Amino acid sequence: MVTLLLDRTRLEIVLSPIERAVSFHRDNLRIARETITKVQLTDDAWTWLRGVPNPGTHIPGVVAAGSWKAAGSVDFVLIRRRRPSVVIDLDGDAEYGRLILTTSHGLALTQALRLDVSAEPADVEEIVATAPVPVAKGSRRPVIRPRPA
């Protein structure tokens, strides 16, 4: 899963070496904070996928990564299986119109974008954890795991 770093001016999406290889991206993504117009949480990011990979990797239901071109727009996609994801709409970014990322930190990102943050990049989970006003976390369903035989 990607690591999301946020400061006053930008959101940085830190890619692991494997994520860089499958997405054909050499560096981390840096998005100006003022270009972020909307952040949405989703349980099924595959429904948000549009266009074709160019360049990118696509194994249906397993992984979709890279730049996806559709009619008049380019999205950056990094989806793994059916995991919680975040869809970030951008307006005015030179490279992308939308980011679709599999991350368990989507809720923390939406909360951190509302808070005043420092000039130094910090993980979105740390920003929410150190907020002066407690940020309410959503209720989670208990995970039921089978016991080993």
VOPAGU-2260 file (C-alpha; in pm, 1 decimal, decimal comma):
REM VOPAGU-2260
SITE   aa  ch    i         X         Y         Z
SITE  MET   A    0       0,0       0,0       0,0
SITE  VAL   A    1     112,7     349,7     -74,1
SITE  THR   A    2     232,3     586,6     194,4
SITE  LEU   A    3      66,9     928,7     195,0
SITE  LEU   A    4     266,5    1229,8     318,5
SITE  LEU   A    5     101,0    1569,1     358,9
SITE  ASP   A    6     229,4    1917,7     434,2
SITE  ARG   A    7      88,3    2268,5     384,4
SITE  THR   A    8     156,5    2281,4      11,9
SITE  ARG   A    9     140,1    1928,4    -126,3
SITE  LEU   A   10      40,0    1565,8     -96,1
SITE  GLU   A   11     316,8    1317,9    -170,6
SITE  ILE   A   12     239,1     960,9    -267,5
SITE  VAL   A   13     541,4     747,2    -180,4
SITE  LEU   A   14     569,3     440,7    -402,0
SITE  SER   A   15     759,1     125,2    -308,7
SITE  PRO   A   16    1005,8     -19,6    -562,2
SITE  ILE   A   17     749,9    -282,5    -668,9
SITE  GLU   A   18     477,8     -16,8    -710,2
SITE  ARG   A   19     717,9     189,0    -921,7
SITE  ALA   A   20     788,7    -110,5   -1143,5
SITE  VAL   A   21     425,1    -207,2   -1207,7
SITE  SER   A   22     314,5     154,0   -1256,8
SITE  PHE   A   23     611,9     243,9   -1480,9
SITE  HIS   A   24     674,9     547,0   -1259,7
SITE  ARG   A   25    1028,9     642,0   -1161,0
SITE  ASP   A   26     954,6     881,5    -877,1
SITE  ASN   A   27     697,7     955,9    -609,5
SITE  LEU   A   28     389,5    1156,3    -708,2
SITE  ARG   A   29     373,6    1511,8    -577,7
SITE  ILE   A   30      36,1    1681,4    -597,3
SITE  ALA   A   31     -18,5    2047,3    -507,7
SITE  ARG   A   32    -270,8    2064,6    -225,4
SITE  GLU   A   33    -477,0    2339,4    -389,4
SITE  THR   A   34    -548,5    2113,4    -689,6
SITE  ILE   A   35    -733,2    1857,5    -472,7
SITE  THR   A   36   -1105,0    1921,2    -520,8
SITE  LYS   A   37   -1266,3    1606,8    -381,9
SITE  VAL   A   38   -1165,6    1295,9    -185,9
SITE  GLN   A   39   -1395,3     993,8    -182,0
SITE  LEU   A   40   -1360,7     664,6       0,5
SITE  THR   A   41   -1462,6     342,8    -173,5
SITE  ASP   A   42   -1458,9     -27,6     -99,0
SITE  ASP   A   43   -1440,2    -121,9    -468,2
SITE  ALA   A   44   -1196,7      93,8    -665,2
SITE  TRP   A   45   -1243,6    -119,6    -978,1
SITE  THR   A   46   -1573,3      58,4   -1049,1
SITE  TRP   A   47   -1384,9     390,7   -1077,4
SITE  LEU   A   48   -1141,5     260,9   -1339,0
SITE  ARG   A   49   -1180,4     424,7   -1680,2
SITE  GLY   A   50    -977,1     407,0   -1998,1
SITE  VAL   A   51    -677,7     189,4   -2080,0
SITE  PRO   A   52    -330,7     159,2   -1924,6
SITE  ASN   A   53     -74,8     372,9   -2105,4
SITE  PRO   A   54     182,2     285,8   -1967,4
SITE  GLY   A   55      63,3      57,7   -1693,8
SITE  THR   A   56     -10,7    -291,3   -1570,2
SITE  HIS   A   57    -353,8    -451,5   -1564,3
SITE  ILE   A   58    -439,4    -796,5   -1432,0
SITE  PRO   A   59    -819,7    -788,7   -1384,2
SITE  GLY   A   60    -922,6    -830,5   -1020,5
SITE  VAL   A   61    -560,7    -845,6    -903,1
SITE  VAL   A   62    -374,0    -525,3    -986,4
SITE  ALA   A   63    -416,2    -210,3   -1193,0
SITE  ALA   A   64    -126,9      33,3   -1184,9
SITE  GLY   A   65       8,3     323,4   -1386,5
SITE  SER   A   66    -131,2     600,2   -1602,2
SITE  TRP   A   67    -476,1     529,4   -1744,9
SITE  LYS   A   68    -588,2     732,1   -2042,9
SITE  ALA   A   69    -953,6     792,8   -2117,3
SITE  ALA   A   70   -1129,1    1040,5   -2344,0
SITE  GLY   A   71    -973,7    1373,6   -2247,7
SITE  SER   A   72    -829,7    1270,1   -1912,2
SITE  VAL   A   73    -538,3    1085,8   -1754,3
SITE  ASP   A   74    -569,1     909,5   -1417,9
SITE  PHE   A   75    -299,6     763,7   -1195,8
SITE  VAL   A   76    -414,5     425,2   -1069,3
SITE  LEU   A   77    -272,7     190,7    -807,5
SITE  ILE   A   78    -538,5     -67,7    -716,9
SITE  ARG   A   79    -476,0    -399,9    -544,5
SITE  ARG   A   80    -747,5    -661,5    -522,1
SITE  ARG   A   81   -1068,7    -555,6    -346,9
SITE  ARG   A   82    -929,1    -342,7     -67,0
SITE  PRO   A   83   -1041,5      -4,0      69,9
SITE  SER   A   84    -936,2     275,7    -160,9
SITE  VAL   A   85    -947,6     649,5    -204,7
SITE  VAL   A   86   -1042,0     846,2    -516,6
SITE  ILE   A   87    -888,5    1195,1    -532,4
SITE  ASP   A   88   -1024,5    1434,5    -795,5
SITE  LEU   A   89    -781,9    1702,3    -912,5
SITE  ASP   A   90    -842,1    2031,9   -1089,7
SITE  GLY   A   91    -550,2    2218,1   -1244,3
SITE  ASP   A   92    -285,3    1947,2   -1205,8
SITE  ALA   A   93     -48,8    1938,4   -1504,4
SITE  GLU   A   94     -32,8    1559,0   -1523,4
SITE  TYR   A   95    -344,1    1390,4   -1380,0
SITE  GLY   A   96    -716,0    1450,3   -1342,3
SITE  ARG   A   97    -778,4    1178,8   -1084,3
SITE  LEU   A   98    -585,9     949,9    -849,0
SITE  ILE   A   99    -725,3     609,4    -751,3
SITE  LEU   A  100    -520,0     449,8    -474,4
SITE  THR   A  101    -560,5     140,5    -259,7
SITE  THR   A  102    -483,5     252,4      93,8
SITE  SER   A  103    -618,9     189,5     439,9
SITE  HIS   A  104    -542,4     553,8     527,0
SITE  GLY   A  105    -821,3     710,1     319,6
SITE  LEU   A  106   -1022,7     824,9     621,3
SITE  ALA   A  107    -710,8     972,0     781,5
SITE  LEU   A  108    -633,1    1155,9     457,1
SITE  THR   A  109    -976,5    1317,6     440,2
SITE  GLN   A  110    -945,8    1426,1     802,9
SITE  ALA   A  111    -586,9    1550,1     762,3
SITE  LEU   A  112    -681,4    1764,0     461,8
SITE  ARG   A  113    -919,2    1956,6     688,6
SITE  LEU   A  114    -654,0    2022,4     953,4
SITE  ASP   A  115    -374,0    2278,4     956,6
SITE  VAL   A  116     -49,5    2088,6     912,8
SITE  SER   A  117     315,8    2178,7     950,6
SITE  ALA   A  118     553,2    2274,5     673,0
SITE  GLU   A  119     735,0    1940,9     711,7
SITE  PRO   A  120     584,2    1636,5     535,5
SITE  ALA   A  121     425,0    1389,7     776,5
SITE  ASP   A  122     233,6    1065,8     741,5
SITE  VAL   A  123    -142,5    1130,4     737,4
SITE  GLU   A  124    -194,2     881,7    1022,9
SITE  GLU   A  125      46,4    1082,9    1242,6
SITE  ILE   A  126    -125,7    1411,6    1155,7
SITE  VAL   A  127    -464,2    1280,8    1266,7
SITE  ALA   A  128    -318,4    1116,6    1579,3
SITE  THR   A  129    -154,0    1441,3    1692,9
SITE  ALA   A  130    -446,9    1671,0    1610,9
SITE  PRO   A  131    -522,6    1915,8    1895,3
SITE  VAL   A  132    -893,4    1841,5    1862,2
SITE  PRO   A  133    -968,6    1469,3    1869,7
SITE  VAL   A  134   -1082,3    1344,6    1531,3
SITE  ALA   A  135   -1359,2    1088,7    1550,6
SITE  LYS   A  136   -1278,7     760,9    1382,1
SITE  GLY   A  137   -1553,6     567,3    1207,8
SITE  SER   A  138   -1689,7     257,6    1370,0
SITE  ARG   A  139   -1541,2     -61,7    1234,2
SITE  ARG   A  140   -1701,2    -400,0    1218,2
SITE  PRO   A  141   -1524,8    -671,0    1414,8
SITE  VAL   A  142   -1310,7    -903,4    1209,0
SITE  ILE   A  143   -1407,0   -1265,2    1249,5
SITE  ARG   A  144   -1124,5   -1499,4    1167,0
SITE  PRO   A  145   -1151,1   -1877,9    1159,8
SITE  ARG   A  146    -958,7   -2059,8    1428,4
SITE  PRO   A  147    -689,9   -2305,4    1319,3
SITE  ALA   A  148    -783,4   -2670,9    1346,9
